[in-house]
């Protein structure tokens, strides 16, 4: 190992066995050679000693260097209420560490008390153990916060096995230096913080809470030094603090793909033990839901109310997955790119049974100039699980027992309306066939253009597009769904019920992310707090399909082809319904006692 002080190497060759022997003698109260420890602290390795690694230790060293989650699970300890304990990573903490390792630039929005700081401390410890000649800058809104972070880093460092640790040259409250050339500095964020340093890793905590007059000049001065190096990294973390700050700008632009930052969020309901009862208790303790949202809600507007509660979001988070591109046979002769067409990993678009399978496309149009996204959300109609069928209590007919399950999506904000129509035409008439698809099309923007272009195909017929009343006073059904101020809120509330009752099953990660930030703002309008809500709006539009004759027609076609068990359970539920005469008799009986 490099001796950065140019000091002569000691003649003694140390090993893990010799270090363990020294510690055993010390614990037994015997004299021991403590020259392998920094300032006689058995938790700190001395700089520039001769150390002989075993083959097993070298193997572990390289494995930890490559896999931070393995490093954290195997070797990281931290101070808890019960004392020093091995860290048990939650799933979202594993995701955080993987993102920190895999991406140069990260922005993390996290609820309070979710383990954000210990994740950052683990990553920084991993970075300083397995890199050479690097400068790390830790910044926060207050100096006390940076001191706490350094303390957590040292707790992790001290409890590592000796062979993984770099040797300590200096260990102060606000700075660290090691014999592998890694130095760590900490400061409170000011206009001039970090100026003069070559920065290889910047960690900025509680960035939304830094004084606004400091942030802009600080970012202008520090970012060029990061971007000029191919090995520099930046991690920006915070709880939200309104929309008028640099953190919101970085996070929002990351969601929209306008910067290089990988966006992440951790919500309060992802922390084990936190449920709706916990939330109501905290609201009572804090005094209001707005204060809860401010402290825990991950909401830039604390007055907002999210559409979906924590139980629903936790379920959706559990089933959410990244959709993948698949080669589709019917696109072989397609003159253009369909890279933005992604599928649920287990769904095969080349094995659609056009006689028995039925699908719904929900389309939300945009202009394709880099802002909002054009969405074609693809759902398969299928019976609910037998357990959900048995639980169903609100029954109208067989359609009450069928659901829409998400299986595919086209999502793009760079393709024109003409480009999308070219894709849609191939999907509608070739990949699926117009007989097994109904299209729920928001008519507000360019919807008529879509209908006109689709109508030119030889297999077109008007019923492909679901027909609805476009205004409250209309008497005639027209193609498409018209989203208005008087039906958007109603559709949004009903969407919550449909997702809660698993009548709409959403499993695509982008759709989940949008739903988690979709809610009622202080003006009484449902929209996204951050990023886009185009995927979410395609679900809002889809609500209209459940009360439409097109849904019942498809279910009627599918019902007889279902397994006997499913048909019998559904028929039994329907047979148990009271007939019209019984309902009238019961109502008459009730009136006598009212």
ABEGO torsion letter per residue (X at the ends): XBBAAGBBBBABBBBAAAAAAAAAAAAAGBBBBAAABBGGBAABBBBGBBBBBBAAAAAAAAAAAABAAAAAAAABBBBBAAEBBBBBBBAAAAAAAAAAAABABBBBBBBBGAGAAAAAAAAAAAAAAABBGBBBBBBBABAAAAAAAAAAAAAAAAABBAAABBBBABBBAABBBBAAGBBBBBBBBBAABGBGBBBABBBBBGAAABBAAAAAAAAAAAAAAAAABAABBBBBBBBBBEABBAAAAAAAAAAAGABABBBBBBBAAABBGBBAAAAAAAAAAAGBAAAAAAAAAGBABAABBBABBAAAAAAAAAABBBBBBBBBAAAAABBEBAAABBBBAABBAAABBAAABBBBBBBBBBAGAGBBBBBBBBBBBBBBBAAAAAABABBABAAAABBBBBABBBBBAABBAAAAAAAAAAAAAAAAEAAABBBBBBAABGAAAAAAAAAABAABBAAABBBBBABAABABBBBEBBBBAAAAAAAAAAAAAAAAAGABBBABAAAAAAAAABBBBAAGBBBBABEBAAAAAAAAAAAAAAABAAAAAAAAAAAAABBAAAAAAAAAAAAABBBAAAAAAAAAAAAAAX
